[in-house]
Amino acid sequence: SQQGEEDPQALSIQEGENATMNCSYKTSINNLQWYRQNSGRGLVHLILIRSNEREKHSGRLRVTLDTSKKSSSLLITASRAADTASYFCATDKKAAGNKLTFGGGTRVLVKP
Amino acid sequence: KAGVTQTPRYLIKTRGQQVTLSCSPISGHRSVSWYQQTPGQGLQFLFEYFSETQRNKGNFPGRFSGRQFSNSRSEMNVSTLELGDSALYLCASSLAPLDAEAFFGQGTRLTVV
C-alpha cells in the first residue's frame, strides 16, 4: 500500500514558471526523499530531507517538510522543458531499514 | 563513479517461465533493495538485502525471491511467471541500512506474454 498521496497528480506549466507539488504521508517517518523519473526509466535521486529538518535546497529545487502536518513540498524554480518528468516522494521509517514507501507521483509537463 | 547497473534492460518471457534479474550496486554500497513499478499499483517494495542477509520483505508471493552475494551484487528471481508480473523492476543501492540516500538503476522492463 502507498504511504501517501501526491498532489496534484498532473501539472502543466510554461517554461520559466515555478512548479510546486505536495506529498502527504500517514505515519511518522525517518527521512523523506524526492525522485524524478523520465518516461518509465530509472529514478533519479533529487534530495533527501530528514525528519528533524524543515527545509533544504539543491540548485533550483527547494524542499520543505512539516512533520506536524505529515506533508512535504517540492518546488522547482524557473522550470525548463528538461524538467518534464514524473516526481515521486518516498518515505522511510527507523524500524524498516531502507524500505521506501512511495507516493503515486506527480506528472509535470513543462511547455517550451 | 559508476551508478547502479541492472541487467538485462528488457526481457520478454512466457507465462510459467522463471526469470532472474541482476543488480550491481554503487561501489562501496552494501544495501540493495528491489521495487516493482506497475501503472496500477505504482512503486512497491519487494525486499532489501544487507551483508548477504534479507532485512525486509514486502507483501509479495513466495514466487518472488532474491539474494545478495559477498560483493554486494544482488539477484532477484520470479518463478512461474504470471501476466501480472509484467512491470519495471528497479534496484536501489544505499551505503547503509539507515539514514542513507537510495540511488536507483535504470530498471529491467519485464514483459510476460
Backbone of each chain as ProteinMPNN parsed JSONL, in Angstrom:
{"seq_chain_A": "SQQGEEDPQALSIQEGENATMNCSYKTSINNLQWYRQNSGRGLVHLILIRSNEREKHSGRLRVTLDTSKKSSSLLITASRAADTASYFCATDKKAAGNKLTFGGGTRVLVKP", "coords_chain_A": {"N_chain_A": [[0.849, -1.194, 0.0], [0.366, 2.332, -0.562], [2.226, 4.86, 1.051], [1.542, 7.505, 1.05], [-0.05, 10.353, -0.499], [0.267, 12.185, -3.541], [0.088, 15.493, -4.7], [-0.521, 18.001, -7.073], [-1.922, 15.379, -9.216], [-1.187, 15.728, -11.791], [0.513, 18.268, -13.623], [0.77, 21.165, -15.542], [2.843, 23.474, -16.983], [4.346, 26.597, -18.117], [7.56, 27.059, -19.579], [10.012, 28.474, -17.481], [8.278, 29.182, -15.475], [7.379, 28.493, -12.016], [7.164, 25.308, -10.409], [5.162, 23.566, -8.188], [4.749, 20.861, -6.028], [3.063, 18.575, -3.863], [3.344, 16.313, -1.094], [1.826, 13.971, 0.915], [1.867, 12.024, 3.896], [1.29, 9.099, 5.984], [2.221, 7.951, 8.418], [4.655, 8.32, 11.103], [7.911, 9.359, 10.124], [11.366, 8.672, 9.15], [13.147, 9.681, 7.196], [12.603, 11.668, 4.215], [12.493, 11.402, 0.761], [12.929, 12.798, -2.483], [12.286, 11.995, -5.87], [12.949, 11.891, -9.41], [11.493, 10.764, -12.438], [11.885, 9.862, -15.726], [9.831, 9.081, -18.35], [9.192, 6.214, -17.659], [11.694, 5.24, -17.024], [14.679, 4.782, -14.992], [14.761, 5.874, -11.517], [15.742, 9.081, -10.556], [17.666, 10.4, -8.03], [16.805, 13.208, -6.137], [16.722, 14.796, -3.74], [17.225, 14.479, -0.21], [15.519, 14.78, 2.814], [15.685, 15.051, 6.262], [13.815, 13.959, 9.163], [14.126, 15.797, 11.185], [14.653, 18.144, 9.948], [13.594, 21.148, 8.292], [13.665, 22.493, 5.907], [15.239, 22.302, 2.715], [17.666, 22.998, 0.193], [18.611, 22.571, -3.224], [20.267, 23.52, -5.84], [17.969, 24.484, -8.252], [15.943, 23.458, -6.8], [13.695, 23.29, -4.046], [12.881, 21.983, -0.999], [10.452, 21.372, 1.435], [9.518, 20.307, 4.725], [6.973, 19.344, 6.833], [6.433, 17.973, 9.68], [4.414, 17.947, 11.527], [2.124, 18.217, 10.085], [2.435, 16.091, 8.515], [3.49, 16.288, 5.868], [5.098, 17.231, 2.771], [6.729, 19.447, 0.487], [7.746, 20.037, -2.869], [9.493, 22.345, -4.678], [10.168, 23.534, -7.83], [12.079, 25.873, -9.289], [12.013, 28.349, -11.916], [11.391, 26.682, -14.249], [12.347, 24.228, -16.746], [12.138, 22.802, -20.06], [13.352, 20.345, -19.899], [12.745, 19.513, -17.366], [10.429, 18.161, -17.499], [8.759, 15.407, -16.389], [7.981, 12.631, -14.177], [7.423, 13.027, -10.728], [8.316, 11.765, -7.602], [7.65, 11.214, -4.153], [9.236, 9.647, -1.388], [9.185, 7.785, 1.568], [10.827, 6.717, 4.584], [11.043, 4.612, 7.486], [12.359, 4.407, 10.799], [12.27, 1.825, 11.915], [12.165, 0.239, 9.74], [14.419, -0.046, 8.178], [15.909, 0.389, 5.031], [13.598, 0.385, 3.579], [11.553, 1.886, 1.304], [8.626, 3.799, 0.992], [6.467, 4.761, -1.456], [4.823, 7.633, -2.884], [2.088, 8.3, -5.172], [2.986, 9.88, -7.219], [3.634, 12.85, -9.206], [2.865, 14.063, -12.338], [4.679, 16.099, -14.356], [4.509, 18.543, -16.821], [6.4, 20.582, -18.776], [6.031, 23.2, -20.814], [7.556, 24.435, -23.741]], "CA_chain_A": [[0.0, 0.0, 0.0], [1.142, 3.544, -0.658], [2.315, 5.613, 2.298], [0.872, 8.796, 0.978], [-0.61, 10.845, -1.743], [0.901, 13.367, -4.084], [-0.902, 16.438, -5.192], [-1.557, 17.376, -7.89], [-1.488, 14.189, -9.955], [-0.563, 16.213, -13.012], [0.77, 19.711, -13.596], [1.256, 21.653, -16.826], [3.282, 24.863, -16.81], [5.2, 27.148, -19.162], [8.98, 27.189, -19.243], [10.289, 29.692, -16.73], [7.41, 29.252, -14.296], [7.715, 27.593, -10.91], [6.278, 24.149, -10.241], [5.098, 23.105, -6.794], [3.975, 19.646, -5.812], [2.983, 18.231, -2.455], [3.321, 14.906, -0.734], [1.372, 13.743, 2.289], [2.116, 10.655, 4.33], [0.356, 8.727, 7.043], [2.833, 7.582, 9.694], [5.912, 9.024, 11.391], [8.981, 8.953, 9.214], [12.758, 8.975, 9.479], [13.592, 10.557, 6.114], [11.747, 11.757, 3.035], [13.318, 11.654, -0.419], [12.232, 13.108, -3.73], [12.891, 11.402, -7.054], [12.409, 12.224, -10.728], [11.504, 9.64, -13.367], [11.56, 10.208, -17.106], [9.244, 8.072, -19.245], [9.332, 4.822, -17.277], [13.092, 4.837, -16.834], [15.048, 4.706, -13.581], [14.502, 7.024, -10.655], [16.905, 9.924, -10.278], [17.565, 10.958, -6.683], [16.879, 14.665, -6.144], [17.063, 15.396, -2.452], [16.766, 13.788, 0.992], [15.333, 15.662, 3.963], [15.489, 14.235, 7.45], [12.616, 14.342, 9.917], [14.415, 16.945, 12.056], [14.915, 19.295, 9.086], [12.363, 21.79, 7.821], [13.805, 22.986, 4.537], [16.533, 22.037, 2.073], [17.775, 23.499, -1.166], [19.618, 21.988, -4.095], [20.111, 24.167, -7.145], [16.64, 25.092, -8.432], [14.968, 22.7, -6.006], [13.51, 23.615, -2.634], [12.004, 21.006, -0.358], [10.066, 21.651, 2.814], [8.937, 19.184, 5.446], [6.189, 19.714, 8.013], [6.1, 16.679, 10.295], [3.153, 18.059, 12.279], [1.056, 18.015, 9.096], [2.811, 14.914, 7.729], [3.489, 16.669, 4.454], [6.306, 17.807, 2.208], [6.517, 20.053, -0.823], [8.911, 20.204, -3.748], [9.365, 23.494, -5.56], [11.174, 23.669, -8.888], [12.002, 27.255, -9.762], [12.451, 28.625, -13.293], [11.362, 25.357, -14.866], [12.841, 24.06, -18.107], [11.496, 21.67, -20.739], [14.005, 19.123, -19.428], [12.164, 19.123, -16.078], [9.259, 17.326, -17.77], [9.007, 14.083, -15.795], [7.15, 12.323, -13.004], [8.156, 13.262, -9.485], [7.815, 10.907, -6.536], [8.224, 11.303, -2.814], [9.395, 8.334, -0.764], [9.493, 7.897, 2.995], [11.283, 5.523, 5.281], [10.838, 4.651, 8.931], [13.52, 3.852, 11.519], [12.133, 0.386, 12.155], [12.041, -0.504, 8.48], [15.649, -0.004, 7.399], [15.879, 1.187, 3.827], [12.364, 0.193, 2.835], [10.93, 3.139, 0.922], [7.22, 3.766, 0.605], [6.331, 5.827, -2.439], [3.55, 8.212, -3.252], [1.657, 7.964, -6.527], [3.704, 10.69, -8.189], [3.054, 13.999, -9.917], [3.396, 14.179, -13.708], [4.891, 17.52, -14.668], [4.784, 18.862, -18.216], [6.875, 21.952, -18.935], [5.888, 23.535, -22.227], [8.551, 25.456, -24.159]], "C_chain_A": [[0.883, 1.241, 0.0], [1.111, 4.25, 0.691], [1.492, 6.876, 2.204], [0.386, 9.127, -0.397], [0.202, 12.03, -2.221], [-0.14, 14.212, -4.783], [-0.17, 17.598, -5.849], [-1.047, 16.112, -8.569], [-0.785, 14.598, -11.233], [-0.509, 17.731, -12.978], [1.334, 20.115, -14.953], [1.606, 23.123, -16.68], [4.126, 25.295, -18.011], [6.634, 27.188, -18.649], [9.206, 28.523, -18.528], [9.427, 29.849, -15.488], [7.925, 28.302, -13.22], [6.699, 26.458, -10.846], [6.333, 23.714, -8.78], [4.246, 21.854, -6.707], [4.091, 19.236, -4.342], [2.883, 16.739, -2.242], [2.829, 14.804, 0.7], [1.606, 12.285, 2.641], [1.352, 10.38, 5.611], [1.004, 8.47, 8.399], [4.133, 8.353, 9.899], [7.031, 8.474, 10.53], [10.358, 9.274, 9.788], [13.309, 9.994, 8.468], [12.522, 10.613, 5.028], [12.653, 12.115, 1.859], [12.413, 11.972, -1.603], [13.03, 12.543, -4.902], [12.214, 11.928, -8.305], [12.505, 10.977, -11.603], [11.059, 10.126, -14.735], [11.036, 8.976, -17.823], [9.536, 6.625, -18.877], [10.76, 4.331, -17.179], [13.397, 4.813, -15.345], [14.713, 5.977, -12.829], [15.806, 7.768, -10.399], [16.707, 10.57, -8.914], [17.741, 12.469, -6.748], [17.376, 15.204, -4.814], [16.517, 14.522, -1.315], [16.627, 14.818, 2.101], [15.011, 14.786, 5.171], [14.327, 14.78, 8.277], [12.864, 15.529, 10.845], [14.785, 18.203, 11.26], [13.602, 19.858, 8.579], [12.437, 22.222, 6.369], [15.191, 22.623, 4.02], [16.503, 22.554, 0.657], [18.833, 22.711, -1.917], [19.405, 22.579, -5.48], [18.763, 24.858, -7.246], [15.547, 24.391, -7.622], [14.924, 23.199, -4.565], [12.496, 22.633, -2.065], [11.707, 21.469, 1.06], [9.445, 20.396, 3.421], [8.227, 19.703, 6.686], [5.721, 18.408, 8.664], [4.799, 16.755, 11.092], [1.957, 17.84, 11.352], [1.309, 16.769, 8.256], [2.764, 15.243, 6.232], [4.822, 17.284, 4.064], [5.944, 18.461, 0.881], [7.841, 20.147, -1.553], [8.613, 21.362, -4.681], [10.508, 23.462, -6.565], [11.039, 25.083, -9.423], [12.509, 27.353, -11.204], [12.518, 27.339, -14.113], [11.836, 25.389, -16.317], [12.126, 22.871, -18.738], [12.073, 20.341, -20.236], [13.501, 18.67, -18.059], [10.9, 18.288, -16.257], [9.549, 15.896, -17.333], [7.915, 13.808, -14.766], [8.019, 12.47, -11.768], [7.49, 12.46, -8.37], [8.449, 11.292, -5.206], [8.272, 9.886, -2.246], [9.818, 8.531, 0.678], [10.058, 6.588, 3.524], [11.101, 5.725, 6.778], [12.012, 3.957, 9.606], [13.444, 2.341, 11.645], [12.183, -0.43, 10.888], [13.275, -0.393, 7.602], [15.529, 0.9, 6.198], [14.627, 0.985, 2.996], [11.732, 1.554, 2.566], [9.479, 2.902, 0.541], [6.961, 4.988, -0.243], [4.91, 6.364, -2.52], [3.248, 7.87, -4.709], [2.31, 8.799, -7.616], [2.901, 11.838, -8.768], [3.694, 14.059, -11.294], [3.471, 15.658, -14.042], [5.228, 17.652, -16.147], [5.189, 20.323, -18.29], [6.878, 22.266, -20.426], [6.859, 24.621, -22.614], [7.875, 26.705, -24.672]], "O_chain_A": [[2.008, 1.212, 0.498], [0.095, 4.239, 1.387], [0.825, 7.27, 3.161], [0.406, 8.312, -1.319], [0.756, 12.785, -1.422], [-1.102, 13.714, -5.368], [0.742, 18.148, -5.232], [0.145, 15.811, -8.5], [0.111, 13.899, -11.708], [-1.366, 18.389, -12.388], [2.265, 19.486, -15.457], [0.759, 23.931, -16.297], [4.56, 24.468, -18.813], [6.884, 27.331, -17.452], [8.664, 29.556, -18.919], [9.797, 30.563, -14.555], [8.77, 27.441, -13.465], [5.528, 26.632, -11.185], [7.409, 23.521, -8.214], [3.145, 21.803, -7.256], [5.089, 19.517, -3.677], [2.4, 16.0, -3.099], [3.351, 15.471, 1.594], [1.549, 11.414, 1.773], [0.83, 11.296, 6.247], [0.393, 8.746, 9.431], [4.649, 8.967, 8.965], [7.089, 7.277, 10.246], [10.502, 10.023, 10.754], [13.862, 11.027, 8.846], [11.661, 9.74, 4.93], [13.479, 13.023, 1.956], [11.289, 11.479, -1.704], [14.259, 12.598, -4.931], [11.06, 12.355, -8.272], [13.477, 10.225, -11.522], [9.993, 10.724, -14.881], [11.715, 7.951, -17.894], [10.073, 5.879, -19.695], [11.009, 3.127, -17.245], [12.481, 4.823, -14.523], [14.421, 7.016, -13.423], [16.831, 7.171, -10.071], [15.688, 11.217, -8.674], [18.702, 12.962, -7.339], [18.334, 15.976, -4.765], [15.463, 13.901, -1.456], [17.522, 15.639, 2.304], [14.167, 13.892, 5.099], [13.913, 15.926, 8.104], [11.915, 16.201, 11.25], [15.185, 19.211, 11.843], [12.614, 19.135, 8.452], [11.421, 22.311, 5.681], [16.176, 22.631, 4.759], [15.463, 22.554, -0.001], [19.815, 22.246, -1.339], [18.484, 22.193, -6.2], [18.441, 25.719, -6.427], [14.365, 24.709, -7.756], [15.952, 23.488, -3.951], [11.395, 22.478, -2.593], [12.6, 21.902, 1.789], [8.916, 19.541, 2.711], [8.819, 20.419, 7.494], [4.729, 17.816, 8.239], [4.15, 15.732, 11.308], [0.913, 17.342, 11.774], [0.505, 16.425, 7.39], [2.095, 14.57, 5.448], [5.569, 17.787, 4.904], [4.971, 18.075, 0.233], [8.902, 20.313, -0.951], [7.605, 21.361, -5.388], [11.677, 23.373, -6.188], [9.991, 25.449, -9.956], [13.325, 26.544, -11.646], [13.58, 26.962, -14.608], [11.745, 26.403, -17.009], [11.572, 22.03, -18.031], [11.363, 19.338, -20.16], [13.801, 17.554, -17.634], [10.357, 17.765, -15.284], [10.468, 15.254, -17.842], [7.044, 14.643, -14.521], [9.19, 12.091, -11.76], [6.268, 12.474, -8.216], [9.626, 11.647, -5.14], [7.447, 9.039, -2.588], [10.697, 9.34, 0.976], [9.802, 5.51, 2.987], [11.018, 6.851, 7.269], [12.593, 3.026, 9.048], [14.454, 1.654, 11.497], [12.237, -1.659, 10.942], [13.19, -0.623, 6.396], [15.098, 2.047, 6.319], [14.592, 1.373, 1.828], [11.412, 2.288, 3.501], [9.149, 1.932, -0.142], [7.2, 6.117, 0.186], [3.936, 5.656, -2.263], [4.051, 7.232, -5.389], [2.206, 8.474, -8.798], [1.671, 11.808, -8.816], [4.918, 14.103, -11.413], [2.469, 16.373, -14.016], [6.112, 16.967, -16.66], [4.417, 21.205, -17.913], [7.63, 21.672, -21.198], [6.987, 25.623, -21.91], [8.551, 27.657, -25.062]]}, "seq_chain_B": "KAGVTQTPRYLIKTRGQQVTLSCSPISGHRSVSWYQQTPGQGLQFLFEYFSETQRNKGNFPGRFSGRQFSNSRSEMNVSTLELGDSALYLCASSLAPLDAEAFFGQGTRLTVV", "coords_chain_B": {"N_chain_B": [[32.383, 7.716, -10.797], [30.747, 4.668, -11.076], [27.228, 4.128, -11.581], [24.251, 2.508, -10.36], [23.837, -0.625, -11.742], [21.718, -2.416, -13.77], [20.8, -5.506, -15.131], [19.091, -7.779, -17.361], [18.177, -4.974, -19.552], [15.771, -5.138, -20.857], [13.247, -7.634, -21.131], [11.502, -10.428, -22.326], [9.207, -12.792, -21.457], [7.526, -15.984, -21.208], [4.386, -16.962, -19.836], [4.536, -18.919, -16.908], [7.213, -19.47, -17.086], [10.486, -18.859, -15.576], [12.446, -16.151, -14.213], [15.499, -14.338, -13.895], [16.853, -11.482, -12.497], [19.436, -9.032, -12.439], [21.488, -7.0, -10.304], [23.926, -4.601, -9.846], [25.331, -2.836, -7.305], [26.264, 0.595, -6.444], [29.733, 1.138, -6.124], [31.033, 0.194, -3.021], [28.641, 0.47, -1.71], [26.449, -1.333, 0.375], [23.883, -2.055, 0.809], [21.059, -3.268, -0.789], [18.049, -2.814, -2.467], [14.906, -3.896, -3.828], [12.319, -3.013, -6.134], [9.028, -3.016, -7.475], [7.413, -1.637, -10.251], [4.334, -0.744, -11.478], [1.657, 0.376, -13.634], [-0.807, 0.262, -12.324], [-0.419, -0.309, -9.545], [1.68, 1.279, -8.792], [4.833, 2.151, -7.302], [6.265, -0.425, -5.57], [7.654, -1.973, -2.72], [9.849, -4.71, -2.736], [12.009, -6.386, -1.57], [14.829, -6.11, 0.736], [18.328, -6.236, 0.986], [21.222, -6.672, 2.988], [24.581, -7.037, 3.604], [24.48, -9.699, 2.627], [22.185, -10.668, 3.795], [18.679, -10.956, 4.06], [16.827, -8.225, 4.991], [14.385, -7.066, 5.037], [11.087, -7.593, 3.83], [8.682, -7.235, 1.306], [5.124, -7.259, 0.576], [4.711, -9.628, -1.211], [4.096, -12.578, -3.193], [5.549, -15.872, -2.552], [6.785, -16.584, -4.889], [8.463, -14.665, -5.652], [11.764, -14.014, -5.121], [15.028, -13.415, -3.699], [18.566, -12.69, -3.567], [21.758, -11.888, -2.129], [25.126, -11.368, -2.915], [28.565, -11.853, -1.788], [29.984, -9.734, -2.8], [28.222, -7.708, -2.793], [26.544, -7.534, -5.0], [23.298, -8.213, -6.32], [20.617, -10.472, -6.93], [17.351, -11.017, -8.243], [14.67, -13.291, -8.375], [11.946, -14.536, -10.197], [9.564, -16.928, -10.152], [7.467, -19.204, -12.015], [6.024, -17.388, -13.823], [3.5, -14.875, -14.129], [0.992, -13.097, -16.012], [0.491, -10.705, -14.74], [2.892, -10.062, -13.613], [4.299, -8.508, -15.263], [6.187, -5.679, -15.501], [8.149, -2.798, -14.461], [11.157, -3.407, -13.009], [12.974, -2.244, -10.386], [16.108, -1.518, -8.948], [17.703, -0.474, -6.005], [20.453, 1.135, -4.467], [22.206, 1.596, -1.423], [24.356, 3.169, 0.95], [24.277, 2.304, 3.589], [22.057, 0.623, 5.925], [20.401, 2.501, 7.276], [19.34, 5.926, 7.381], [20.247, 6.742, 4.863], [20.77, 7.858, 1.531], [19.023, 6.591, -1.264], [19.905, 5.184, -4.299], [18.915, 4.663, -7.583], [18.856, 2.164, -10.205], [18.53, 1.858, -13.842], [16.558, 0.101, -14.286], [14.787, -2.971, -15.081], [12.8, -3.9, -17.665], [10.23, -6.021, -17.655], [8.319, -8.134, -19.583], [5.603, -10.219, -19.66], [4.23, -12.734, -21.561]], "CA_chain_B": [[31.939, 6.529, -10.062], [29.634, 4.069, -11.792], [25.977, 4.084, -10.843], [23.65, 1.188, -10.163], [23.69, -1.279, -13.039], [20.759, -3.515, -13.8], [20.758, -6.266, -16.378], [19.102, -7.044, -18.628], [17.302, -3.803, -19.551], [14.455, -5.577, -21.335], [13.1, -9.085, -21.09], [10.17, -10.94, -22.638], [9.106, -14.183, -21.021], [6.216, -16.612, -21.36], [3.74, -17.399, -18.592], [5.009, -20.184, -16.384], [8.676, -19.499, -17.039], [11.082, -18.129, -14.466], [13.358, -15.121, -14.688], [16.456, -13.822, -12.911], [17.316, -10.137, -12.785], [20.667, -8.764, -11.719], [21.727, -5.616, -9.896], [25.232, -4.301, -9.256], [25.181, -1.535, -6.636], [27.378, 1.532, -6.493], [30.884, 0.602, -5.412], [31.061, 0.579, -1.613], [27.302, 0.344, -1.127], [26.207, -2.703, 0.807], [22.449, -2.317, 0.938], [20.365, -3.309, -2.08], [16.602, -3.028, -2.358], [14.213, -4.11, -5.093], [10.978, -2.465, -6.213], [8.254, -3.285, -8.681], [6.578, -0.495, -10.642], [3.285, -1.004, -12.459], [0.733, 1.515, -13.74], [-1.922, 0.146, -11.394], [-0.008, -0.335, -8.139], [2.764, 2.214, -8.526], [6.118, 1.61, -6.86], [6.089, -1.24, -4.369], [8.867, -2.58, -2.174], [9.926, -6.173, -2.788], [12.868, -6.816, -0.467], [16.081, -5.4, 0.96], [19.443, -7.067, 1.442], [22.407, -6.005, 3.51], [25.575, -8.043, 4.002], [24.002, -11.02, 2.192], [21.023, -11.078, 4.592], [17.443, -10.234, 3.761], [16.453, -7.478, 6.187], [12.997, -6.636, 4.929], [10.406, -8.193, 2.698], [7.38, -6.638, 1.038], [3.972, -8.144, 0.537], [4.66, -10.312, -2.495], [4.071, -14.033, -3.003], [6.834, -16.56, -2.453], [7.404, -16.751, -6.211], [9.477, -13.62, -5.756], [12.84, -14.26, -4.158], [16.245, -12.692, -4.038], [19.742, -12.999, -2.772], [22.862, -10.948, -2.287], [26.421, -12.034, -2.879], [29.553, -11.221, -0.907], [30.448, -8.474, -3.411], [27.027, -6.855, -2.697], [25.646, -7.701, -6.148], [22.064, -8.887, -5.919], [19.736, -11.015, -7.967], [16.007, -11.399, -7.833], [14.121, -14.357, -9.199], [10.498, -14.716, -10.168], [9.253, -18.229, -10.738], [6.091, -19.397, -12.504], [5.586, -16.043, -14.189], [2.113, -14.583, -14.475], [0.867, -11.877, -16.824], [0.528, -9.561, -13.834], [4.264, -9.771, -13.188], [4.848, -7.536, -16.209], [6.448, -4.462, -14.724], [9.529, -2.296, -14.415], [11.775, -3.799, -11.74], [14.02, -1.284, -10.061], [17.016, -1.853, -7.865], [18.271, 0.715, -5.36], [21.607, 0.839, -3.624], [22.47, 2.559, -0.359], [25.603, 2.917, 1.669], [23.992, 1.59, 4.834], [20.616, 0.389, 6.069], [19.6, 3.588, 7.822], [19.766, 7.308, 7.141], [21.07, 6.799, 3.652], [20.098, 8.102, 0.262], [18.903, 5.405, -2.115], [20.137, 5.512, -5.705], [18.284, 3.631, -8.396], [19.311, 1.82, -11.539], [17.605, 2.18, -14.925], [15.445, -0.84, -14.247], [14.593, -4.03, -16.065], [11.402, -3.953, -18.098], [9.835, -7.415, -17.873], [7.006, -8.346, -20.208], [5.195, -11.63, -19.632], [3.205, -12.923, -22.608]], "C_chain_B": [[30.71, 5.961, -10.763], [28.395, 4.039, -10.904], [25.524, 2.655, -10.649], [23.384, 0.581, -11.534], [22.74, -2.453, -12.932], [20.808, -4.197, -15.164], [19.764, -7.4, -16.263], [18.192, -5.812, -18.543], [15.879, -4.192, -19.949], [14.423, -7.099, -21.401], [11.665, -9.437, -21.456], [10.157, -12.417, -22.286], [7.671, -14.67, -21.221], [5.684, -17.003, -19.985], [4.27, -18.761, -18.167], [6.524, -20.3, -16.315], [9.174, -18.805, -15.772], [12.104, -17.14, -15.032], [14.282, -14.69, -13.54], [16.944, -12.465, -13.38], [18.521, -9.836, -11.91], [20.836, -7.276, -11.421], [23.121, -5.508, -9.291], [25.154, -2.924, -8.622], [26.392, -0.637, -6.878], [28.517, 0.963, -5.645], [30.918, 1.117, -3.971], [29.709, 0.509, -0.934], [27.026, -1.117, -0.796], [24.733, -3.049, 0.953], [21.807, -2.242, -0.444], [18.887, -3.609, -1.839], [16.017, -3.193, -3.75], [12.79, -3.59, -5.009], [10.337, -2.886, -7.527], [7.414, -2.065, -8.995], [5.608, -0.911, -11.731], [2.36, 0.194, -12.509], [-0.375, 1.459, -12.684], [-1.535, 0.276, -9.938], [1.102, 0.647, -7.798], [4.04, 1.492, -8.132], [5.93, 0.867, -5.553], [7.376, -1.952, -4.0], [8.776, -4.095, -2.229], [10.729, -6.731, -1.627], [14.143, -5.99, -0.415], [17.119, -6.382, 1.486], [20.571, -6.187, 1.946], [23.337, -7.094, 4.02], [25.031, -9.456, 3.816], [22.788, -11.519, 2.976], [19.799, -10.271, 4.181], [16.956, -9.555, 5.039], [14.966, -7.161, 6.218], [12.371, -7.316, 3.732], [9.057, -7.52, 2.547], [6.313, -7.701, 0.939], [3.802, -8.757, -0.846], [4.671, -11.815, -2.248], [5.467, -14.637, -3.016], [7.511, -16.814, -3.786], [8.52, -15.722, -6.433], [10.532, -13.884, -4.678], [14.081, -13.497, -4.59], [17.406, -13.209, -3.238], [20.798, -11.934, -3.023], [24.164, -11.704, -2.103], [27.414, -11.246, -2.029], [30.091, -9.915, -1.485], [29.32, -7.44, -3.492], [26.118, -6.907, -3.92], [24.432, -8.514, -5.708], [21.335, -9.422, -7.143], [18.353, -11.186, -7.386], [15.455, -12.381, -8.856], [12.613, -14.364, -9.069], [10.211, -16.043, -10.858], [7.785, -18.253, -11.175], [5.441, -18.058, -12.853], [4.115, -15.98, -14.556], [2.087, -13.283, -15.268], [1.017, -10.632, -15.952], [1.923, -9.222, -13.31], [4.948, -8.816, -14.15], [4.988, -6.196, -15.505], [7.863, -3.98, -15.008], [10.075, -2.67, -13.044], [13.001, -2.929, -11.5], [14.824, -1.735, -8.859], [17.579, -0.546, -7.311], [19.435, 0.311, -4.488], [21.818, 1.967, -2.63], [23.743, 2.162, 0.357], [25.352, 2.001, 2.871], [22.486, 1.462, 4.99], [19.798, 1.572, 6.557], [20.185, 4.944, 7.435], [20.585, 7.484, 5.885], [20.204, 7.086, 2.439], [20.098, 6.815, -0.556], [19.01, 5.826, -3.562], [19.679, 4.33, -6.561], [19.003, 3.386, -9.712], [18.254, 2.181, -12.57], [16.439, 1.199, -15.017], [15.522, -1.917, -15.317], [13.114, -4.073, -16.391], [11.084, -5.393, -18.46], [8.438, -7.452, -18.473], [6.727, -9.836, -20.211], [4.044, -11.805, -20.623], [2.596, -14.338, -22.52]], "O_chain_B": [[29.745, 6.682, -11.015], [28.477, 3.942, -9.68], [26.31, 1.714, -10.76], [22.768, 1.217, -12.388], [22.926, -3.359, -12.12], [20.852, -3.543, -16.206], [19.594, -7.949, -15.174], [17.501, -5.637, -17.54], [14.907, -3.638, -19.436], [15.426, -7.754, -21.684], [10.723, -8.82, -20.959], [10.989, -13.191, -22.759], [6.74, -13.88, -21.381], [6.454, -17.334, -19.083], [4.429, -19.655, -18.999], [7.057, -21.127, -15.576], [8.394, -18.243, -15.004], [12.562, -17.273, -16.167], [13.887, -14.682, -12.374], [17.393, -12.312, -14.516], [18.62, -10.321, -10.782], [20.39, -6.415, -12.181], [23.46, -6.225, -8.35], [24.932, -1.938, -9.323], [27.402, -1.061, -7.441], [28.287, 0.381, -4.584], [30.84, 2.322, -3.731], [29.636, 0.491, 0.295], [27.328, -2.016, -1.581], [24.379, -4.204, 1.193], [21.992, -1.268, -1.174], [18.532, -4.532, -1.106], [16.568, -2.692, -4.731], [12.131, -3.7, -3.975], [11.008, -3.081, -8.54], [6.767, -1.512, -8.105], [6.023, -1.379, -12.791], [2.276, 0.952, -11.543], [-0.827, 2.499, -12.206], [-2.253, 0.911, -9.166], [1.428, 0.825, -6.624], [4.298, 0.37, -8.568], [5.496, 1.44, -4.554], [8.092, -2.465, -4.861], [7.775, -4.69, -1.83], [10.197, -7.464, -0.793], [14.496, -5.28, -1.357], [16.824, -7.24, 2.319], [20.839, -5.111, 1.41], [22.922, -7.969, 4.78], [25.108, -10.294, 4.715], [22.402, -12.679, 2.834], [19.875, -9.059, 3.982], [16.703, -10.217, 6.046], [14.368, -7.007, 7.283], [13.043, -7.584, 2.736], [8.368, -7.262, 3.533], [6.557, -8.882, 1.183], [2.854, -8.436, -1.562], [5.184, -12.281, -1.231], [6.435, -14.001, -3.434], [8.675, -17.214, -3.826], [9.391, -15.896, -7.285], [10.225, -13.965, -3.489], [14.162, -12.998, -5.712], [17.256, -14.05, -2.351], [20.736, -11.185, -3.998], [24.279, -12.572, -1.238], [27.139, -10.122, -1.609], [30.6, -9.075, -0.742], [29.448, -6.423, -4.174], [25.013, -6.366, -3.876], [24.526, -9.384, -4.842], [21.44, -8.877, -8.242], [18.191, -11.464, -6.197], [15.747, -12.294, -10.049], [12.068, -14.219, -7.975], [10.578, -16.244, -12.015], [6.98, -17.425, -10.75], [4.443, -17.656, -12.254], [3.561, -16.878, -15.19], [3.018, -12.479, -15.212], [1.597, -9.633, -16.375], [2.106, -8.207, -12.639], [6.06, -8.361, -13.884], [4.017, -5.653, -14.979], [8.653, -4.639, -15.685], [9.505, -2.281, -12.024], [13.931, -2.889, -12.306], [14.285, -2.262, -7.885], [17.892, 0.373, -8.068], [19.405, -0.737, -3.842], [21.633, 3.141, -2.951], [24.149, 1.0, 0.371], [26.103, 1.061, 3.13], [21.725, 2.112, 4.274], [18.602, 1.639, 6.276], [21.386, 5.072, 7.195], [21.515, 8.29, 5.851], [19.068, 6.623, 2.334], [21.063, 6.052, -0.535], [18.292, 6.721, -4.009], [20.009, 3.174, -6.298], [19.664, 4.269, -10.259], [17.211, 2.74, -12.231], [15.465, 1.435, -15.731], [16.227, -1.784, -16.317], [12.276, -4.259, -15.508], [11.597, -5.925, -19.445], [7.497, -6.871, -17.931], [7.53, -10.623, -20.711], [3.024, -11.121, -20.539], [1.72, -14.683, -23.314]]}, "name": "protein", "num_of_chains": 2, "seq": "SQQGEEDPQALSIQEGENATMNCSYKTSINNLQWYRQNSGRGLVHLILIRSNEREKHSGRLRVTLDTSKKSSSLLITASRAADTASYFCATDKKAAGNKLTFGGGTRVLVKPKAGVTQTPRYLIKTRGQQVTLSCSPISGHRSVSWYQQTPGQGLQFLFEYFSETQRNKGNFPGRFSGRQFSNSRSEMNVSTLELGDSALYLCASSLAPLDAEAFFGQGTRLTVV"}
